[in-house]
C-alpha cells in the first residue's frame, strides 16, 4: 500500500515553469513505476509522463515532450515533474500514480493502482 501527496501546483503565465512533487509513503516506493497524469475540465484523464522504478527509463506524451521532465529520488520517496515553457493547454489537475505490478512501465490510466489527490495547474495566456 502507498499513499501519494502531490504539491507544487499554482497559477502561472504562459512560458513559465513549475515543478510538481509527489511524496509517497510506504516501504516499497523504490519498486514502483510512477506516472503523472492530468485532467482538464470536461476531459478524460490523460497520460503525461512515466518513469521506471530505477529511474532509468522515462516516457512522455507527445504534447509535453521536450518541455516536461519526470524524475525520482527513491531515497526521498518522491517523484517530480519539471514543467517548462508552460502553455494554456497545460491547464489541468495533475495526478501522480503508482504501479506496484511487475512488468513494463504503463502509460494507461488503468495501469496504475494508487493515486494522489491531485494538484491544480493553471496557465494564463
Kinemage of the C-alpha trace (Angstrom):
@kinemage 1
@onewidth
@group {chain A} dominant
@subgroup {mainchain}
@vectorlist {calphas} color= white
{ca unk a 1} P 0.000 0.000 0.000
{ca unk a 2} L 1.206 3.519 -0.707
{ca unk a 3} L -0.205 6.997 -0.182
{ca unk a 4} L 0.677 9.761 -2.608
{ca unk a 5} L 0.558 13.512 -1.971
{ca unk a 6} L 1.154 15.983 -4.781
{ca unk a 7} L 2.277 19.573 -4.347
{ca unk a 8} L 3.679 22.438 -6.367
{ca unk a 9} L 0.739 23.458 -8.490
{ca unk a 10} L -0.344 27.045 -8.961
{ca unk a 11} L -1.282 29.855 -11.294
{ca unk a 12} L 1.397 30.951 -13.751
{ca unk a 13} L 1.660 32.810 -17.023
{ca unk a 14} L 2.385 31.125 -20.319
{ca unk a 15} L 6.079 30.435 -20.735
{ca unk a 16} L 6.711 29.996 -17.024
{ca unk a 17} L 7.932 26.900 -15.202
{ca unk a 18} L 6.628 24.832 -12.309
{ca unk a 19} L 7.941 21.790 -10.528
{ca unk a 20} L 5.443 19.329 -9.151
{ca unk a 21} L 6.366 16.923 -6.396
{ca unk a 22} L 4.719 13.715 -5.312
{ca unk a 23} L 5.668 12.391 -1.900
{ca unk a 24} L 4.980 8.741 -1.213
{ca unk a 25} L 4.589 6.776 1.967
{ca unk a 26} L 5.264 3.084 2.308
{ca unk a 27} L 8.354 0.937 2.215
{ca unk a 28} L 8.211 -0.263 -1.361
{ca unk a 29} L 8.214 3.015 -3.300
{ca unk a 30} L 11.505 2.156 -4.960
{ca unk a 31} L 9.883 -0.899 -6.588
{ca unk a 32} L 7.035 1.019 -8.190
{ca unk a 33} L 6.906 2.519 -11.628
{ca unk a 34} L 5.472 6.034 -11.280
{ca unk a 35} L 3.410 8.194 -13.580
{ca unk a 36} L 1.988 11.679 -13.919
{ca unk a 37} L -1.428 12.202 -15.445
{ca unk a 38} L -3.628 15.254 -15.883
{ca unk a 39} L -7.290 16.011 -16.267
{ca unk a 40} L -8.612 19.210 -17.753
{ca unk a 41} L -12.218 20.324 -17.146
{ca unk a 42} L -14.621 18.268 -19.206
{ca unk a 43} L -11.909 15.945 -20.464
{ca unk a 44} L -10.712 12.471 -19.604
{ca unk a 45} L -7.625 11.888 -17.524
{ca unk a 46} L -4.609 11.615 -19.800
{ca unk a 47} L -1.064 10.363 -19.579
{ca unk a 48} L 1.698 12.945 -19.176
{ca unk a 49} L 4.890 11.126 -18.173
{ca unk a 50} L 6.129 7.950 -16.526
{ca unk a 51} L 9.347 6.683 -15.013
{ca unk a 52} L 10.595 3.202 -14.238
{ca unk a 53} L 11.312 2.104 -10.682
{ca unk a 54} L 15.045 2.659 -11.170
{ca unk a 55} L 14.649 5.955 -12.973
{ca unk a 56} L 16.458 4.509 -15.938
{ca unk a 57} L 13.553 4.759 -18.364
{ca unk a 58} L 11.208 7.658 -18.936
{ca unk a 59} L 8.223 8.145 -21.215
{ca unk a 60} L 6.332 11.261 -22.275
{ca unk a 61} L 3.174 12.233 -24.056
{ca unk a 62} L 3.910 13.907 -27.371
{ca unk a 63} L 2.244 17.093 -26.136
{ca unk a 64} L 4.830 17.595 -23.379
{ca unk a 65} L 7.945 16.029 -24.886
{ca unk a 66} L 10.859 18.447 -24.742
{ca unk a 67} L 9.133 20.681 -22.165
{ca unk a 68} L 8.467 18.378 -19.194
{ca unk a 69} L 10.916 16.168 -17.326
{ca unk a 70} L 9.996 13.397 -14.905
{ca unk a 71} L 12.491 12.282 -12.279
{ca unk a 72} L 12.537 10.474 -8.962
{ca unk a 73} L 14.521 10.281 -5.765
{ca unk a 74} L 13.965 6.883 -4.212
{ca unk a 75} L 15.771 7.850 -1.017
{ca unk a 76} L 13.273 10.674 -0.521
{ca unk a 77} L 10.354 8.609 -1.859
{ca unk a 78} L 9.484 11.451 -4.181
{ca unk a 79} L 8.779 11.780 -7.884
{ca unk a 80} L 8.992 15.116 -9.663
{ca unk a 81} L 7.600 16.697 -12.788
{ca unk a 82} L 9.549 19.703 -14.028
{ca unk a 83} L 7.339 21.673 -16.381
{ca unk a 84} L 8.912 24.336 -18.576
{ca unk a 85} L 7.505 26.574 -21.288
{ca unk a 86} L 4.013 26.095 -19.941
{ca unk a 87} L 1.082 26.694 -22.268
{ca unk a 88} L -2.574 27.463 -21.507
{ca unk a 89} L -3.453 23.983 -22.775
{ca unk a 90} L -1.401 22.526 -19.912
{ca unk a 91} L -4.061 23.783 -17.509
{ca unk a 92} L -5.389 20.787 -15.575
{ca unk a 93} L -5.351 18.945 -12.295
{ca unk a 94} L -2.179 16.880 -12.212
{ca unk a 95} L -2.122 13.488 -10.509
{ca unk a 96} L 0.724 11.194 -9.653
{ca unk a 97} L 0.165 7.473 -9.667
{ca unk a 98} L 1.987 4.322 -8.640
{ca unk a 99} L 2.070 0.967 -10.384
{ca unk a 100} L 3.030 -1.834 -7.991
{ca unk a 101} L 2.813 -4.648 -10.521
{ca unk a 102} L 5.872 -6.241 -12.117
{ca unk a 103} L 6.417 -5.656 -15.795
{ca unk a 104} L 6.973 -2.703 -18.056
{ca unk a 105} L 6.116 0.927 -17.458
{ca unk a 106} L 2.469 1.692 -18.130
{ca unk a 107} L 1.075 4.763 -19.875
{ca unk a 108} L -2.611 3.933 -19.444
{ca unk a 109} L -4.706 5.101 -16.507
{ca unk a 110} L -5.770 1.516 -15.842
{ca unk a 111} L -2.137 0.540 -15.379
{ca unk a 112} L -1.895 2.330 -12.041
{ca unk a 113} L -3.374 1.237 -8.727
{ca unk a 114} L -2.586 4.145 -6.414
{ca unk a 115} L -3.396 7.800 -6.994
{ca unk a 116} L -2.825 11.084 -5.243
{ca unk a 117} L -5.477 13.725 -4.696
{ca unk a 118} L -4.128 15.981 -7.433
{ca unk a 119} L -2.652 19.464 -7.641
{ca unk a 120} L -4.095 22.172 -9.857
{ca unk a 121} L -2.038 23.911 -12.515
{ca unk a 122} L -3.476 26.950 -14.256
{ca unk a 123} L -1.596 28.626 -17.087
{ca unk a 124} L -2.860 32.013 -18.195
{ca unk a 125} L -2.230 33.417 -21.663
